[in-house]
Amino acid sequence: MTTIPRRGLAIGILLFASFMDLLDVTIVQVALPSIGADLGATQAQLEWIVSGYLLAFAVALITGGRLGDLFGRRRVFLIGIAGFTISSAAAAAAWSGDVLVATRIAQGLFAALMVPQLLASVQALFTPRERAPMYGLIGGVAGIAAVAGPVLGGWLVDADLWGLGWRSVFLINIPVGIVIFALAARFVPETRSSRPMRLDLVGVVLLSATVLAFMVPLVEGRSLGWPAWLWIPVCAGALLLVVFVAHSRRRMRRDGSALLPMPLFADRGFSAGIVTQAAFQGALNAFTLPFIIYLQVGLGVDALTAGLNLLAFSLGALVGTGAVIPLVAKVGKYLVTAGAVIMAAGVLWVLAIVADTGAAFTGWAAVWPMLVSGLGLALLIIPLVDVALATVPVADAGAASGTYSTFQQLGAASGVAISTTVFFSVVGDDWSREHMLTALQASVWVAVAGFGIAALASLLLPRRAAVQAHLEEARRLTEAEADEDASVDVAEVAPAP
């Protein structure tokens, strides 16, 4: 692998764009009450503002990566960042809830073009031995985004810069997006796969239709009064799911380019990991969004204070990360189980403090349970992918990781939809603090159930011996690839006889 000048700068540019995406998921949550008040958005529209972004990102993520492999990662990245910036401007200018939902979906689609190019470019620009620090940096940036999102979003809403209010959480993407586009066009080298997989556009359409058939009744059902005809799209979704699976199997037999690698689902560890990932992401969002709404609407705190209430959670995750990494090979899947249980306990602890303190609740009262929950997050998320992929052939790790990312976003969107539906159903027309506390308690049990599912599914993950064998196999392949790359570099610089 020939060293490319300014590789670090190129990855830094791509990494900052990924930071924008991660930030955009959390920054909007603290702005939702202000958005609802200003636009007169319905409760269903508020749900779609969050879920629409996540769903669009999920269903287009794998396709975005394959487009980069086919047509060049820099080219696809530039299209993604340009579209993300333009759709952010459109979101800031939205004059109704429906318009904002549409622009958020556009943001998610363009994010799915830019984000996959980061990991693919790391693979293309760095040798195997050089990649580990890059992956650590990517994980660190994800943690920073989790901390910065609620705080930055709260500050922007409260600062009300130039009278823009919540619109500033989208406007901030415009100057940043322009700078990233200019830098990427100048410093990011063009790379593409030597053996790219074909696009599965039929699979994308079928998966999108399946997801929407299930999600639309869930999000819109309460506002429509749960009519009986809502079962029609649910039944259609079940049929579409069968068609999608059949199409994917046929596509895998033909050329191996199905959107989701169906044969991998026969692996118990892989499937257990998918369930664990989706349930955990759903549970996390099922807690945070109703909690932020309760703080701002029920207790009347400002957006910045609401965001700061989650700071201890994010800091706990950051602190726990360093301690967990050395334990993965020694403890294995039981770290994941313990993490899910600890998160459930932490969330219930927070809820108990909120209920006990009532209107006198402050973020300081919940610092310790938030820190504990953050530690649980580190225990769960750090080992999950390595453990879940322990029985997956290393050659299939890329496809498996892409599938995990897709289910991660689908799980998050489902958690938002289910918990907010429960929350708003309990609230009804009574927005008193006491009634909103009852609604929060109901939605928190959705989160606890999700963590419980994640804990149970984690028990089906591969055993510690399989994890150790998987890590050893990956290490051997990495060293072999590094030796091969070194041999190529020596041959390239050797003088001609």
Secondary structure, DSSP 8 states (H G I E B T S, - for coil): ----TTHHHHHHHHHHHHHHHHHHHHHTGGGHHHHHHHHT--HHHHHHHHHHHHHHHHHHHHHHHHHHHHH-HHHHHHHHHHHHHHHHHHHHT--SHHHHHHHHHHHHHHHHHHTHHHHHHHHHHS-HHHHHHHHHHHHHHHHHHHHHHHHHHHHHHHHTGGG-GGGHHHHTHHHHHHHHHHHHHHH------SS-----HHHHHHHHHHHHHHHHHHHHHHHHT--GGGHHHHHHHHHHHHHHHHHHHHHHHHTS--SS-GGGGGSHHHHHHHHHHHHHHHHHHHHHHHHHHIIIIIS---HHHHHHTTHHHHHHHHHHHHHHGGGHHHHTHHHHHHHHHHHHHHHHHHHHHHHHHGGG--GGGGHHHHHHHHHHHHHHHHHHHHHHTTTS-GGGHHHHHHHHHHHHHHHHHHHHHHHHHHHHHHHTT---HHHHHHHHHHHHHHHHHHHHHHHHHHTTS--HHHHHHHHHHHHHHHHHHHHHHHHHHHHHHS---
